[in-house]
Amino acid sequence: MTNLNNFTFAGNLTSDPRETKNGCIFTIAVNRDKDNADFLPVSLKGKQAEYVKGKLTKGSGVIVSGTVENVQYKKNDGTNAMFFAMSPATVLCGFKSNLNNGCLSGNLTHDPELRQTPNGKHVTTVSIACNRSYKDANGEWQDRTSYHNVVLWEQQADFVCKNFHKGDGIAFVGHFTSRNYKDKNGNQRTAYELVAEKVAFCSYKKVDDGTQAPAPARQAAAAQSAPAAQPAPTYGNYGGYGADDFEAVADDEDLPF
């Protein structure tokens, strides 16, 4: 089953697009506030990559809309790595704007755990598996799973920890953030996570005819009681993140797709 995954990023390129064996990759700087920005990679392939040649250079404005993928794969040397990037369905070159918002659904990979910051704020970081079906180069349908970390604060963190468990379906509205850190070996990494602004139940059950129907009404009622969006704090994030190999891909030569 394909999950909801639809985002729009708008900002300026941090450098000229870099060619890869399948197309090109570039990074968009999206202002978070007057002093901070998030740096979000975009991967173009085929005709899209050809379309932006000569249209996008360092500093160019661009708007992209599509799915955000974060998949694990094995490099040619046998080590694990993560590939995070938007795969856009729409690319608008030359537009100056500042957008970072979208919707994401999936299933929780573990039970939520409520934490508390030093100044008493409630927070939880959950991981969800988000599935997508696509046709490969041979026209065959394939399934791909992205794993996204989602941060929730205050009432939303309380709500999720109280009502959700491993395997439950869940949906979010929010924006992606980027941050740099060093892994246990001292290597510089970049982590990406969704900061949730809204959260809702998103489960389905099979009905007698084999089709899928919405989950019980009690979940819908509980979703209506979900807290309103809270402003995201400007201080550091808390909670666990992905594997030590969680990083922006340096090149796509090893990617199996």
RODRENPA-240512 format. One record per residue (C-alpha): residue number from 1; residue in one letter; z, x, y. Coordinates in steps of 0.05 Angstrom, whole numbers, plus 32768, in hexadecimal, padded with zeros to 4 digits. Layout:
BEGIN
> NUM,a,Z,X,Y
...
This chain:
BEGIN
> 1,m,8000,8000,8000
> 2,t,7FEE,8019,8045
> 3,n,8026,801A,8078
> 4,l,8023,800F,80C3
> 5,n,8013,8050,80E8
> 6,n,7FF3,8049,812C
> 7,f,8002,8075,8169
> 8,t,7FE4,8086,81AC
> 9,f,7FEC,80CA,81CD
> 10,a,7FD3,80DB,8213
> 11,g,7FDC,811C,8238
> 12,n,7FBB,815F,8245
> 13,l,7FA2,8195,8216
> 14,t,7FCE,81D3,8212
> 15,s,7F92,81FE,81FF
> 16,d,7F49,81F9,81EB
> 17,p,7F3D,81D5,81A8
> 18,r,7F40,8205,816E
> 19,e,7F09,8200,8139
> 20,t,7F1C,81F6,80F0
> 21,k,7EF1,81F1,80B2
> 22,n,7EF1,81A5,80B8
> 23,g,7EF0,819B,8103
> 24,c,7F22,81AF,8138
> 25,i,7F6C,81AC,814B
> 26,f,7F8B,81A8,8190
> 27,t,7FD0,8199,81AD
> 28,i,7FDF,8165,81E2
> 29,a,8019,816E,8213
> 30,v,8039,812B,8222
> 31,n,806F,812A,8258
> 32,r,80B2,8111,8240
> 33,d,80D1,8115,8285
> 34,k,80C7,8140,82C2
> 35,d,80E2,817E,829F
> 36,n,80CF,8176,8256
> 37,a,8091,8168,822D
> 38,d,8080,815B,81E4
> 39,f,8047,8182,81C5
> 40,l,8021,8158,8192
> 41,p,7FE8,8173,8167
> 42,v,7FA8,814C,815B
> 43,s,7F76,815A,8123
> 44,l,7F2D,8145,812A
> 45,k,7EF9,8149,80F3
> 46,g,7EAE,813F,80EC
> 47,k,7E8B,8118,8123
> 48,q,7ECB,8112,814D
> 49,a,7ED1,815E,8150
> 50,e,7E87,8163,8164
> 51,y,7E91,812D,819A
> 52,v,7EC9,8152,81BF
> 53,k,7EA4,8195,81C2
> 54,g,7E9A,81A7,820B
> 55,k,7EC2,816A,8220
> 56,l,7F08,8183,8211
> 57,t,7F24,81C5,822A
> 58,k,7F69,81DF,823E
> 59,g,7F87,81AF,8271
> 60,s,7F58,8175,8261
> 61,g,7F74,8130,825F
> 62,v,7F6B,8109,821E
> 63,i,7F82,80C8,81FD
> 64,v,7F84,80C4,81B2
> 65,s,7F98,808A,8185
> 66,g,7FA0,808A,813A
> 67,t,7FCE,809C,8100
> 68,v,8002,80D4,8102
> 69,e,8006,80FB,80C1
> 70,n,803C,812A,80A8
> 71,v,802A,8140,8061
> 72,q,8042,8177,8034
> 73,y,8010,81A4,8011
> 74,k,800C,81E7,7FED
> 75,k,7FEB,8221,8011
> 76,n,7FBD,8250,7FEC
> 77,d,7FF7,8281,7FE4
> 78,g,801F,824C,7FBF
> 79,t,8052,823E,7FF6
> 80,n,8060,81F8,8010
> 81,a,804F,81E4,8057
> 82,m,804B,81A4,8081
> 83,f,8010,818C,80A9
> 84,f,8021,8160,80E5
> 85,a,7FEA,8144,8111
> 86,m,7FCB,8104,812B
> 87,s,7F8A,80F0,8109
> 88,p,7F6C,80C5,8140
> 89,a,7F3D,808A,8138
> 90,t,7F2F,808B,8183
> 91,v,7F27,80C7,81B2
> 92,l,7F1E,80BD,81FD
> 93,c,7F0D,80FE,8221
> 94,g,7F1C,810B,826B
> 95,f,7F50,80D5,8274
> 96,k,7F90,80EA,8298
> 97,s,7FCC,80C4,827E
> 98,n,8010,80CE,825D
> 99,l,801C,80A4,821F
> 100,n,8044,80AE,81DF
> 101,n,8053,806E,81B9
> 102,g,8043,8049,8179
> 103,c,805A,8026,8139
> 104,l,806D,8043,80F5
> 105,s,8084,8022,80B5
> 106,g,8097,803C,8070
> 107,n,80D0,8042,803E
> 108,l,8110,8069,8047
> 109,t,8114,80A8,801C
> 110,h,8160,80AA,801E
> 111,d,819C,8081,8034
> 112,p,81A9,8085,807F
> 113,e,81E6,80AD,8094
> 114,l,8209,809E,80D6
> 115,r,821D,80DB,80FF
> 116,q,8240,80E4,8141
> 117,t,8230,8115,8178
> 118,p,8266,813F,8199
> 119,n,8269,810D,81D3
> 120,g,826F,80D1,81A5
> 121,k,8228,80B7,81A0
> 122,h,8213,8098,815E
> 123,v,81D3,80B3,813F
> 124,t,81AE,80B4,80FD
> 125,t,816F,80D7,80E5
> 126,v,8149,80B5,80AE
> 127,s,810A,80CA,8088
> 128,i,80D4,8098,8075
> 129,a,8099,809C,8046
> 130,c,805B,807F,8067
> 131,n,801E,8072,803A
> 132,r,7FD5,8070,804D
> 133,s,7F96,8063,8024
> 134,y,7F55,8086,8036
> 135,k,7F11,8098,801A
> 136,d,7F05,80E1,8009
> 137,a,7EC4,8107,8010
> 138,n,7EAC,80E9,7FCF
> 139,g,7EB9,80A2,7FE5
> 140,e,7EF5,809A,7FB7
> 141,w,7F34,8078,7FCF
> 142,q,7F70,80A7,7FD3
> 143,d,7FB9,809D,7FE7
> 144,r,7FDE,80CB,8016
> 145,t,8028,80C9,8029
> 146,s,8044,80E2,806A
> 147,y,808E,80F0,8072
> 148,h,80AA,80E4,80B8
> 149,n,80EF,80F0,80D4
> 150,v,8109,80B9,8101
> 151,v,8144,80BF,8131
> 152,l,816D,8082,8145
> 153,w,81A5,807F,8177
> 154,e,81E2,8055,8184
> 155,q,81DC,800B,8171
> 156,q,819A,8017,814D
> 157,a,81BA,804E,8124
> 158,d,81F3,801F,8112
> 159,f,81C2,7FE8,8100
> 160,v,8198,8013,80D2
> 161,c,81D4,8033,80AE
> 162,k,81F2,7FEE,80A2
> 163,n,81B4,7FC9,808A
> 164,f,8185,7FFB,8069
> 165,h,8186,8026,802A
> 166,k,8159,8056,8005
> 167,g,8117,8035,7FF3
> 168,d,811C,7FFD,8026
> 169,g,80DF,7FED,8051
> 170,i,80E9,7FF8,809C
> 171,a,80BF,7FF8,80DB
> 172,f,80C7,801C,811D
> 173,v,80AA,801C,8163
> 174,g,80B5,805F,8186
> 175,h,809A,80A1,819E
> 176,f,8092,80E6,817E
> 177,t,80B7,8123,8197
> 178,s,80AE,816D,8187
> 179,r,80E1,81A5,8187
> 180,n,80E2,81ED,8172
> 181,y,8116,820C,8144
> 182,k,811F,8247,8116
> 183,d,8125,823E,80CB
> 184,k,8157,8262,809E
> 185,n,8127,829E,809A
> 186,g,8122,82A3,80E6
> 187,n,80DB,8288,80E9
> 188,q,80C7,825E,8125
> 189,r,80B8,8216,8111
> 190,t,80A6,81D5,8134
> 191,a,80C6,8193,811F
> 192,y,80AA,814F,8130
> 193,e,80D1,810F,812D
> 194,l,80CA,80C7,8143
> 195,v,80FF,80AE,8174
> 196,a,8106,8064,8165
> 197,e,8107,8032,819E
> 198,k,8105,7FF4,8171
> 199,v,8113,7FEA,8127
> 200,a,8106,7FB0,80F7
> 201,f,8106,7F9E,80AD
> 202,c,80C2,7FA7,808C
> 203,s,80C9,7F97,8042
> 204,y,809B,7F6E,8014
> 205,k,80A3,7F4E,7FD0
> 206,k,8071,7F38,7F9C
> 207,v,8063,7EED,7F95
> 208,d,804C,7EC9,7F57
> 209,d,8001,7ED1,7F65
> 210,g,8008,7F1D,7F6B
> 211,t,7FFF,7F1F,7FB6
> 212,q,8033,7F39,7FE6
> 213,a,805F,7F0D,8011
> 214,p,8093,7F1D,8047
> 215,a,80D9,7F2F,8031
> 216,p,810F,7EF9,8032
> 217,a,811D,7ED4,8072
> 218,r,8163,7EF1,8076
> 219,q,8144,7F35,8085
> 220,a,811A,7F17,80BC
> 221,a,8158,7EF7,80D9
> 222,a,817D,7F39,80D6
> 223,a,8142,7F5C,80F7
> 224,q,8148,7F2C,8132
> 225,s,818E,7F45,813C
> 226,a,8177,7F8D,8141
> 227,p,8190,7FAD,8181
> 228,a,8162,7FB6,81BD
> 229,a,8145,7FFA,81CB
> 230,q,8174,802D,81E9
> 231,p,815E,8067,8216
> 232,a,8158,80A6,81ED
> 233,p,818C,80DA,8201
> 234,t,8172,811A,8221
> 235,y,819F,8149,81FA
> 236,g,8190,8168,81B7
> 237,n,817F,8145,8177
> 238,y,81AD,8141,813B
> 239,g,81A5,8139,80F0
> 240,g,817B,8159,80BB
> 241,y,8131,8167,80BC
> 242,g,80FB,8178,808B
> 243,a,80F3,81B4,805E
> 244,d,80F6,81FB,807A
> 245,d,80AA,81FC,8077
> 246,f,80A6,81C2,80A8
> 247,e,8077,81DC,80DD
> 248,a,8038,81CE,8103
> 249,v,7FFD,81E7,80DA
> 250,a,7FE2,8229,80F2
> 251,d,7F9E,821E,80D3
> 252,d,7F81,81EA,80A4
> 253,e,7F5D,821B,8076
> 254,d,7F90,820B,803F
> 255,l,7F92,81C0,8048
> 256,p,7F7D,819A,800A
> 257,f,7F5F,8161,8035
